[in-house]
């Protein structure tokens, strides 16, 4: 199940944040979460006209943003004390009362497939069925709630059903690489909450000299070296790094050498579903899609 947030949630979030922190504060807030609005996005901004009419430019923009970034942004809006206090504010824009916005935002979130954990200031995605199982006959059963990751999962399952085991191995390697990259982006952000660049974080997963993501070998090494940043998941991260390295080395042989055509037993020996489920636990915990 892909993560989809309706336009009204984004519109209310945008208006509430801008009311409390102005457009510049909203732009900086998004930038600190790895999202850069186009230049001059609010160039002709007029507060009363903007706040009292329906707005969809931002919600349309968010459709182009990877969905694994969504909940971290919503959490900071919904649990912001200044924004929460707007429900007791009598201010209005041409008769549009802002005190109605925050309760409506909560209602929209609750009507969607989310659960609010007030004690932890967290939003969780409620999964369908048992832990998001879609089809018990699938090779990989669990969704990641991300369109691209779930597309790779779909192709892995189709390849497995058709006996295309080399494709299964290569696509699994791609899935692993994508997840590790996204975890790095969230846990080791390139910018802090004030938009300040953090070079030591960025260089853990990005080759700033050549302008590309680091290769998987380096990502694994950096992930293991920084496992302490994952707190109670530290042991799982270190275990994953060891498992991924063995799997990656085997797939590299298949891709880069005249090695062998993998058979069903070769795939089953690697316990790809078990490996992907462990990765999914880390992804769900830290990326919170």
PyMOL commands that set and color helices and strands:
alter all, ss='L'
color gray80, all
select helices_A, chain A and resi 7-32+47-52+57-62+67-78+81-88+99-111+147-161+165-187+199-202+216-225+227-256+264-269+272-286
alter helices_A, ss='H'
color red, helices_A
select strands_A, chain A and resi 92-93+96-97+114-117+122-125+206-207+212-213
alter strands_A, ss='S'
color yellow, strands_A
deselect
rebuild
show_as cartoon
